[in-house]
Amino acid sequence: MENNNRDCKKATFLIEKGMHTQLHPDEKIKLKLHLFSCSWCKTYQRQSKYIETMVGNLFNQPKREKLTDDFKNNLQSLIKEKLNK
């Protein structure tokens, strides 16, 4: 079991490394062989790719326009008015 744990640690390292740099051909082969027989690491790879995509989307969104001070003040007055009724 300990050997499998070490293999999974190496595989998850290669998964992360492969998302940011080009893996050496030997690394690609080792990772593919491990993923062929390990459902845990396959799941880890899918989740890592998903998280990487979501974080990338979050930081690549266009900046949202800010509310003007007049709009904020009017909204605040409207809320106070409704609460006082």
ABEGO torsion letter per residue (X at the ends): XAAAAAAAAAAAAAAAAAAABBBBAAAAAAAAAAAAABAAAAAAAAAAAAAAAAAAAAAABBBBBBBBAAAAAAAAAAAAAAAAX
